[in-house]
Amino acid sequence: MYHFAAIALLALALFKVVDVLEDLVPGVTKFHSLATMLLGIGGAYALDYGLFSGYGIEFREDWMGTVATGLVIAGFTSVWRAAFHWFGTSEGEEPEVRHPLHGPRKMAA
C-alpha cells in the first residue's frame, strides 16, 4: 500500500514539474506526453525506485523495473489531471487550453 501512495505522490510532483516547465518554456507544450514520460523515467532512475520489486514482481533486468516504474508514474499524472478537472480548477485542462497562443494550428477550410 505504501508503494501505491509513493507512486501517487511522485506522479503529483511530476504533474506539477511538467506544468511549471510548460509555463517557463511554452514550446514544450507540443511535446507534453514525451516530456512527461522522459521526466518520469528520469525521476525513477534518480531515485533508484522500483515499484514492482516492492510487490515481489521481478523483471529480467533491474533497469526494466525502473523504466516500468517511470512509465507508471508518468501514466498516473493523467489521474491527477482528471481529478483537478473534476474539481473545476484550470490545472486539469489540456496544455493547449492553458496556452492558447501556442496551441494547435487551425486547419484551413
DSSP file (Angstrom, degrees, kcal/mol; ACC not computed):
  #  RESIDUE AA STRUCTURE BP1 BP2  ACC     N-H-->O    O-->H-N    N-H-->O    O-->H-N    TCO  KAPPA ALPHA  PHI   PSI    X-CA   Y-CA   Z-CA
    1    1 A M     >        0   0    0      0, 0.0     4,-1.9     0, 0.0     5,-0.2   0.000 360.0 360.0 360.0 -34.6    0.0    0.0    0.0
    2    2 A Y  H  >  +     0   0    0      1,-0.2     4,-2.3     2,-0.2     5,-0.1   0.846 360.0  56.2 -67.1 -31.9    2.9    2.4    0.7
    3    3 A H  H  > S+     0   0    0      2,-0.2     4,-2.3     1,-0.2    -1,-0.2   0.897 105.7  50.7 -66.8 -38.9    4.2    1.8   -2.8
    4    4 A F  H  > S+     0   0    0      2,-0.2     4,-2.4     1,-0.2    -2,-0.2   0.919 111.3  48.1 -63.2 -43.2    0.9    2.9   -4.3
    5    5 A A  H  X S+     0   0    0     -4,-1.9     4,-2.4     2,-0.2     5,-0.2   0.888 110.6  51.9 -64.4 -38.8    0.9    6.1   -2.2
    6    6 A A  H  X S+     0   0    0     -4,-2.3     4,-2.4     2,-0.2    -1,-0.2   0.916 110.8  47.6 -64.1 -42.2    4.5    6.8   -3.2
    7    7 A I  H  X S+     0   0    0     -4,-2.3     4,-2.3     2,-0.2    -2,-0.2   0.912 111.3  51.6 -64.5 -42.2    3.6    6.4   -6.9
    8    8 A A  H  X S+     0   0    0     -4,-2.4     4,-1.8     1,-0.2    -2,-0.2   0.914 113.7  43.0 -62.2 -43.2    0.6    8.7   -6.4
    9    9 A L  H  X S+     0   0    0     -4,-2.4     4,-2.2     2,-0.2    -1,-0.2   0.862 112.6  52.0 -74.1 -35.1    2.6   11.4   -4.8
   10   10 A L  H  X S+     0   0    0     -4,-2.4     4,-2.4    -5,-0.2    -1,-0.2   0.883 109.5  51.3 -65.1 -36.6    5.5   11.1   -7.2
   11   11 A A  H  X S+     0   0    0     -4,-2.3     4,-2.6     2,-0.2    -2,-0.2   0.881 108.0  51.6 -67.4 -37.7    3.0   11.5  -10.1
   12   12 A L  H  X S+     0   0    0     -4,-1.8     4,-2.0     2,-0.2    -2,-0.2   0.917 111.1  48.1 -63.7 -42.2    1.6   14.6   -8.4
   13   13 A A  H  X S+     0   0    0     -4,-2.2     4,-2.4     2,-0.2    -2,-0.2   0.913 112.7  48.0 -63.4 -42.6    5.1   16.0   -8.2
   14   14 A L  H  X S+     0   0    0     -4,-2.4     4,-2.7     2,-0.2     5,-0.3   0.896 107.9  56.1 -64.9 -39.8    5.8   15.1  -11.8
   15   15 A F  H  X S+     0   0    0     -4,-2.6     4,-1.8     1,-0.2    -1,-0.2   0.917 112.1  42.1 -56.8 -45.1    2.5   16.7  -12.9
   16   16 A K  H  X S+     0   0    0     -4,-2.0     4,-2.7     2,-0.2    -1,-0.2   0.860 111.5  54.5 -73.7 -35.1    3.5   20.0  -11.3
   17   17 A V  H  X S+     0   0    0     -4,-2.4     4,-2.5     2,-0.2    -2,-0.2   0.932 111.4  45.1 -63.1 -44.3    7.1   19.9  -12.6
   18   18 A V  H  X S+     0   0    0     -4,-2.7     4,-2.4     2,-0.2    -1,-0.2   0.883 111.8  53.5 -66.2 -37.1    5.8   19.4  -16.2
   19   19 A D  H  X S+     0   0    0     -4,-1.8     4,-1.7    -5,-0.3    -2,-0.2   0.925 111.4  44.7 -62.2 -45.6    3.2   22.2  -15.6
   20   20 A V  H  X S+     0   0    0     -4,-2.7     4,-2.2     2,-0.2    -2,-0.2   0.896 111.8  53.3 -65.5 -40.2    5.9   24.6  -14.4
   21   21 A L  H  X S+     0   0    0     -4,-2.5     4,-2.7     1,-0.2     7,-0.2   0.896 108.8  49.4 -61.9 -40.6    8.2   23.6  -17.3
   22   22 A E  H  < S+     0   0    0     -4,-2.4    -1,-0.2     1,-0.2     7,-0.2   0.829 110.4  50.9 -69.0 -31.1    5.4   24.3  -19.8
   23   23 A D  H  < S+     0   0    0     -4,-1.7    -2,-0.2    -5,-0.2    -1,-0.2   0.872 115.8  41.3 -71.4 -36.4    4.8   27.7  -18.2
   24   24 A L  H  < S+     0   0    0     -4,-2.2    -2,-0.2     1,-0.3    -3,-0.2   0.877 129.7  26.8 -77.8 -38.5    8.5   28.6  -18.4
   25   25 A V    ><  -     0   0    0     -4,-2.7     3,-2.0    -5,-0.2     4,-0.3  -0.830  67.9-174.0-126.1  90.4    9.1   27.2  -21.9
   26   26 A P  G >  S+     0   0    0      0, 0.0     3,-1.4     0, 0.0     4,-0.3   0.728  78.9  70.6 -62.0 -21.3    5.8   27.3  -23.8
   27   27 A G  G >  S+     0   0    0      1,-0.3     3,-0.9     2,-0.2     4,-0.3   0.703  85.0  69.1 -66.8 -18.5    7.3   25.4  -26.8
   28   28 A V  G X  S+     0   0    0     -3,-2.0     3,-1.1     1,-0.2    -1,-0.3   0.679  77.4  83.0 -72.3 -16.8    7.4   22.2  -24.6
   29   29 A T  G X  S+     0   0    0     -3,-1.4     3,-1.2    -4,-0.3    -1,-0.2   0.833  83.7  58.9 -57.8 -33.9    3.6   22.1  -24.7
   30   30 A K  G <  S+     0   0    0     -3,-0.9    -1,-0.3     1,-0.3     3,-0.2   0.837 111.2  41.2 -63.0 -32.4    3.8   20.3  -28.1
   31   31 A F  G <> S+     0   0    0     -3,-1.1     4,-2.9    -4,-0.3    -1,-0.3  -0.190  75.4 133.6-109.8  39.2    5.8   17.5  -26.5
   32   32 A H  H <> S+     0   0    0     -3,-1.2     4,-2.3     1,-0.2    -1,-0.2   0.915  74.1  43.5 -57.7 -49.2    3.8   17.3  -23.3
   33   33 A S  H  > S+     0   0    0     -3,-0.2     4,-2.5     2,-0.2    -1,-0.2   0.915 115.5  48.2 -66.8 -42.8    3.5   13.5  -23.3
   34   34 A L  H  > S+     0   0    0      1,-0.2     4,-2.7     2,-0.2     5,-0.2   0.917 112.5  48.7 -64.3 -43.1    7.1   12.9  -24.3
   35   35 A A  H  X S+     0   0    0     -4,-2.9     4,-2.4    -7,-0.2     5,-0.2   0.900 111.3  50.7 -63.4 -40.0    8.3   15.3  -21.6
   36   36 A T  H  X S+     0   0    0     -4,-2.3     4,-2.1    -5,-0.2    -2,-0.2   0.927 112.9  45.3 -64.2 -44.6    6.2   13.6  -19.0
   37   37 A M  H  X S+     0   0    0     -4,-2.5     4,-2.6     2,-0.2     5,-0.2   0.930 114.5  47.3 -65.6 -44.7    7.4   10.1  -19.9
   38   38 A L  H  X S+     0   0    0     -4,-2.7     4,-2.6     1,-0.2    -2,-0.2   0.903 114.5  46.1 -65.9 -40.1   11.1   11.2  -20.0
   39   39 A L  H  X S+     0   0    0     -4,-2.4     4,-2.4    -5,-0.2    -1,-0.2   0.851 112.0  52.5 -70.6 -32.8   10.9   13.0  -16.7
   40   40 A G  H  X S+     0   0    0     -4,-2.1     4,-2.0    -5,-0.2    -2,-0.2   0.931 113.4  42.5 -65.4 -45.7    9.0   10.1  -15.1
   41   41 A I  H  X S+     0   0    0     -4,-2.6     4,-2.2     2,-0.2    -2,-0.2   0.910 115.0  50.9 -66.7 -42.0   11.7    7.6  -16.2
   42   42 A G  H  X S+     0   0    0     -4,-2.6     4,-2.6    -5,-0.2    -2,-0.2   0.886 110.1  49.9 -63.2 -38.4   14.5   10.0  -15.3
   43   43 A G  H  X S+     0   0    0     -4,-2.4     4,-2.3     2,-0.2    -1,-0.2   0.886 109.1  51.3 -66.8 -38.8   12.9   10.6  -11.8
   44   44 A A  H  X>S+     0   0    0     -4,-2.0     5,-1.9     2,-0.2     4,-0.9   0.894 113.0  46.2 -65.3 -38.4   12.6    6.8  -11.2
   45   45 A Y  H  <5S+     0   0    0     -4,-2.2    -2,-0.2     2,-0.2     3,-0.2   0.916 111.2  51.6 -67.9 -42.0   16.3    6.4  -12.2
   46   46 A A  H  <5S+     0   0    0     -4,-2.6    -2,-0.2     1,-0.2    -1,-0.2   0.890 117.8  38.1 -63.1 -38.1   17.3    9.4  -10.0
   47   47 A L  H  <5S-     0   0    0     -4,-2.3    -1,-0.2    -5,-0.1    -2,-0.2   0.611 101.1-136.5 -84.4 -12.4   15.5    7.9   -7.0
   48   48 A D  T  <5 +     0   0    0     -4,-0.9     2,-0.5     1,-0.2    -3,-0.2   0.937  48.3 161.3  52.3  50.2   16.5    4.3   -8.0
   49   49 A Y      < -     0   0    0     -5,-1.9     2,-0.5    -6,-0.1    -1,-0.2  -0.873  27.3-172.5-109.4 130.7   13.0    3.3   -7.2
   50   50 A G     >  -     0   0    0     -2,-0.5     4,-0.9     1,-0.1    16,-0.1  -0.943   7.1-171.9-124.2 109.9   11.3    0.2   -8.4
   51   51 A L  H >> S+     0   0    0     -2,-0.5     4,-0.7    14,-0.4     3,-0.5   0.895  84.9  54.5 -63.7 -41.5    7.6   -0.2   -7.7
   52   52 A F  H 34>S+     0   0    0     13,-0.3     5,-3.0     1,-0.3     3,-0.5   0.807 100.0  57.8 -71.9 -31.1    7.4   -3.8   -8.9
   53   53 A S  H >45S+     0   0    0      1,-0.2     3,-0.8     3,-0.2    -1,-0.3   0.819 100.6  59.8 -67.7 -27.9   10.1   -5.1   -6.6
   54   54 A G  H <<5S+     0   0    0     -4,-0.9    -1,-0.2    -3,-0.5    -2,-0.2   0.792 108.3  44.2 -67.5 -27.7    8.1   -3.8   -3.7
   55   55 A Y  T 3<5S-     0   0    0     -4,-0.7    -1,-0.2    -3,-0.5    -2,-0.2   0.353 122.6-105.6 -96.4   4.2    5.3   -6.1   -4.8
   56   56 A G  T < 5S+     0   0    0     -3,-0.8     2,-0.6     1,-0.3    -3,-0.2   0.665  74.6 138.8  82.9  16.7    7.6   -9.1   -5.4
   57   57 A I      < -     0   0    0     -5,-3.0     2,-0.4    -6,-0.1    -1,-0.3  -0.851  36.3-158.8 -97.1 124.6    7.4   -8.8   -9.2
   58   58 A E        -     0   0    0     -2,-0.6     2,-0.2    -3,-0.1     4,-0.1  -0.848   5.6-156.4-108.5 139.0   10.8   -9.4  -10.8
   59   59 A F        -     0   0    0     -2,-0.4     3,-0.0     2,-0.1     6,-0.0  -0.631  33.9-109.0-100.0 166.4   12.0   -8.3  -14.3
   60   60 A R  S    S+     0   0    0     -2,-0.2     2,-0.3     1,-0.1    -1,-0.1   0.900 105.8  23.6 -62.6 -40.7   14.7  -10.0  -16.2
   61   61 A E  S >> S-     0   0    0      1,-0.1     4,-0.9    -3,-0.0     3,-0.5  -0.913  78.6-125.6-124.6 152.7   17.0   -6.9  -15.7
   62   62 A D  H 3> S+     0   0    0     -2,-0.3     4,-1.5     1,-0.2     3,-0.4   0.849 107.5  60.9 -66.0 -34.5   16.8   -4.3  -13.0
   63   63 A W  H 3> S+     0   0    0      1,-0.2     4,-2.5     2,-0.2    -1,-0.2   0.808  96.7  61.0 -65.4 -28.0   16.7   -1.4  -15.4
   64   64 A M  H <> S+     0   0    0     -3,-0.5     4,-2.5     1,-0.2    -1,-0.2   0.894 103.7  49.2 -65.5 -38.9   13.4   -2.8  -16.9
   65   65 A G  H  X S+     0   0    0     -4,-0.9     4,-2.1    -3,-0.4   -14,-0.4   0.874 111.3  49.5 -66.4 -37.3   11.7   -2.4  -13.5
   66   66 A T  H  X S+     0   0    0     -4,-1.5     4,-2.2     2,-0.2    -2,-0.2   0.910 112.2  47.0 -68.8 -42.4   13.0    1.2  -13.1
   67   67 A V  H  X S+     0   0    0     -4,-2.5     4,-2.1     2,-0.2    -2,-0.2   0.918 112.6  49.9 -64.7 -43.1   11.7    2.1  -16.6
   68   68 A A  H  X S+     0   0    0     -4,-2.5     4,-2.1     1,-0.2    -2,-0.2   0.887 109.5  51.8 -63.1 -38.3    8.4    0.5  -16.0
   69   69 A T  H  X S+     0   0    0     -4,-2.1     4,-2.4     2,-0.2    -1,-0.2   0.913 108.7  50.9 -63.9 -42.3    8.1    2.4  -12.7
   70   70 A G  H  X S+     0   0    0     -4,-2.2     4,-2.4     1,-0.2    -2,-0.2   0.881 110.1  49.7 -62.0 -38.5    8.8    5.7  -14.5
   71   71 A L  H  X S+     0   0    0     -4,-2.1     4,-2.4     2,-0.2    -1,-0.2   0.859 109.5  51.4 -69.3 -34.9    6.1    4.9  -17.1
   72   72 A V  H  X S+     0   0    0     -4,-2.1     4,-2.0     2,-0.2    -2,-0.2   0.913 110.6  48.8 -65.7 -42.0    3.7    4.1  -14.3
   73   73 A I  H  X S+     0   0    0     -4,-2.4     4,-0.7     2,-0.2    -2,-0.2   0.929 112.8  47.5 -62.4 -44.9    4.5    7.4  -12.6
   74   74 A A  H >< S+     0   0    0     -4,-2.4     3,-0.7     1,-0.2     4,-0.3   0.887 112.6  49.4 -64.4 -38.5    4.0    9.3  -15.9
   75   75 A G  H >< S+     0   0    0     -4,-2.4     3,-1.3     1,-0.2     4,-0.5   0.825 102.3  61.4 -69.3 -31.0    0.8    7.5  -16.6
   76   76 A F  H >X S+     0   0    0     -4,-2.0     4,-1.3     1,-0.3     3,-0.6   0.676  86.1  75.6 -71.6 -16.2   -0.6    8.3  -13.1
   77   77 A T  H <X S+     0   0    0     -3,-0.7     4,-2.3    -4,-0.7    -1,-0.3   0.799  86.7  63.1 -64.5 -25.9   -0.3   12.0  -14.0
   78   78 A S  H <> S+     0   0    0     -3,-1.3     4,-2.5    -4,-0.3    -1,-0.2   0.861  98.9  54.2 -64.1 -34.8   -3.5   11.5  -16.1
   79   79 A V  H <> S+     0   0    0     -3,-0.6     4,-2.3    -4,-0.5    -1,-0.2   0.917 109.2  46.9 -64.5 -42.9   -5.3   10.6  -12.9
   80   80 A W  H  X S+     0   0    0     -4,-1.3     4,-2.7     2,-0.2     5,-0.2   0.893 110.8  52.4 -66.5 -38.6   -4.2   13.8  -11.3
   81   81 A R  H  X S+     0   0    0     -4,-2.3     4,-2.3     1,-0.2    -2,-0.2   0.932 112.0  45.8 -62.5 -44.2   -5.2   15.8  -14.4
   82   82 A A  H  X S+     0   0    0     -4,-2.5     4,-2.3     2,-0.2    -2,-0.2   0.887 112.0  51.6 -65.6 -38.6   -8.7   14.2  -14.4
   83   83 A A  H  X S+     0   0    0     -4,-2.3     4,-2.0     2,-0.2    -2,-0.2   0.925 111.6  46.0 -64.9 -44.4   -9.0   14.8  -10.6
   84   84 A F  H  X>S+     0   0    0     -4,-2.7     5,-2.0     1,-0.2     4,-0.6   0.886 112.5  51.3 -65.6 -37.6   -8.2   18.5  -10.9
   85   85 A H  H ><5S+     0   0    0     -4,-2.3     3,-0.7    -5,-0.2    -2,-0.2   0.899 108.9  51.2 -64.9 -39.4  -10.5   18.9  -13.9
   86   86 A W  H 3<5S+     0   0    0     -4,-2.3    -2,-0.2     1,-0.3    -1,-0.2   0.868 106.7  53.8 -65.1 -37.2  -13.3   17.2  -11.9
   87   87 A F  H 3<5S-     0   0    0     -4,-2.0    -1,-0.3    -5,-0.2    -2,-0.2   0.633 118.3-115.5 -73.3 -12.0  -12.7   19.7   -9.0
   88   88 A G  T <<5 +     0   0    0     -3,-0.7    -3,-0.2    -4,-0.6     2,-0.2   0.635  67.4 136.0  91.5  15.1  -13.1   22.5  -11.5
   89   89 A T    > < -     0   0    0     -5,-2.0     3,-0.9     1,-0.1    -1,-0.3  -0.529  63.7-121.5 -90.1 163.8   -9.6   24.0  -11.5
   90   90 A S  G >  S+     0   0    0      1,-0.2     3,-1.2    -2,-0.2    -5,-0.1   0.549 100.9  82.9 -78.6  -6.8   -7.7   25.1  -14.5
   91   91 A E  G 3  S+     0   0    0      1,-0.2    -1,-0.2    -7,-0.2    -6,-0.2   0.776  86.7  55.8 -67.1 -24.8   -4.9   22.6  -13.6
   92   92 A G  G <  S+     0   0    0     -3,-0.9    -1,-0.2    -8,-0.3    -7,-0.2   0.464  84.5 109.0 -88.1  -0.5   -6.8   19.8  -15.2
   93   93 A E  S <  S-     0   0    0     -3,-1.2    -9,-0.0     1,-0.1    -3,-0.0  -0.365  79.8 -98.0 -74.8 155.2   -7.1   21.4  -18.6
   94   94 A E    >>  -     0   0    0      1,-0.1     4,-1.6    -2,-0.1     3,-0.9  -0.346  35.7-110.5 -66.3 153.9   -5.2   20.2  -21.5
   95   95 A P  H 3> S+     0   0    0      0, 0.0     4,-1.6     0, 0.0    -1,-0.1   0.839 117.5  57.3 -57.7 -34.4   -1.9   22.1  -22.3
   96   96 A E  H 34 S+     0   0    0      1,-0.2     7,-0.2     2,-0.2     6,-0.1   0.834 106.0  50.3 -67.0 -30.7   -3.4   23.6  -25.5
   97   97 A V  H <4 S+     0   0    0     -3,-0.9    -1,-0.2     1,-0.2     6,-0.1   0.881 111.1  47.6 -73.3 -38.6   -6.3   25.1  -23.5
   98   98 A R  H  < S+     0   0    0     -4,-1.6    -2,-0.2     1,-0.3    -1,-0.2   0.778 119.1  40.3 -73.9 -25.8   -3.9   26.7  -20.9
   99   99 A H    ><  +     0   0    0     -4,-1.6     3,-1.1    -5,-0.2    -1,-0.3  -0.691  66.6 168.3-122.7  76.4   -1.6   28.1  -23.6
  100  100 A P  G >  S+     0   0    0      0, 0.0     3,-0.8     0, 0.0    -1,-0.1   0.784  75.2  57.1 -65.5 -26.1   -3.9   29.4  -26.4
  101  101 A L  G 3  S+     0   0    0      1,-0.2    -5,-0.1     0, 0.0    -2,-0.0   0.741 114.8  37.3 -75.1 -21.3   -1.2   31.2  -28.2
  102  102 A H  G <  S+     0   0    0     -3,-1.1    -1,-0.2    -6,-0.1     3,-0.1   0.091  94.6 114.9-116.5  22.0    0.9   28.1  -28.6
  103  103 A G  S <  S-     0   0    0     -3,-0.8   -73,-0.1     1,-0.2    -6,-0.1   0.058  77.2 -52.4 -80.4-168.0   -1.9   25.6  -29.2
  104  104 A P        -     0   0    0      0, 0.0    -1,-0.2     0, 0.0     2,-0.1  -0.324  63.7-103.5 -68.2 151.6   -2.5   23.5  -32.3
  105  105 A R        -     0   0    0     -3,-0.1     2,-0.2     1,-0.1    -3,-0.0  -0.444  34.9-109.4 -76.0 148.8   -2.8   25.4  -35.6
  106  106 A K        -     0   0    0     -2,-0.1     2,-0.3     1,-0.1    -1,-0.1  -0.556  30.8-124.4 -77.1 140.6   -6.2   26.0  -37.2
  107  107 A M        -     0   0    0     -2,-0.2     2,-0.2     1,-0.0    -1,-0.1  -0.674  23.1-117.4 -86.3 139.9   -7.0   23.9  -40.3
  108  108 A A              0   0    0     -2,-0.3    -1,-0.0     1,-0.1     0, 0.0  -0.564 360.0 360.0 -76.4 139.3   -8.0   25.8  -43.4
  109  109 A A              0   0    0     -2,-0.2    -1,-0.1     0, 0.0    -2,-0.0   0.454 360.0 360.0 -88.2 360.0  -11.5   25.0  -44.6
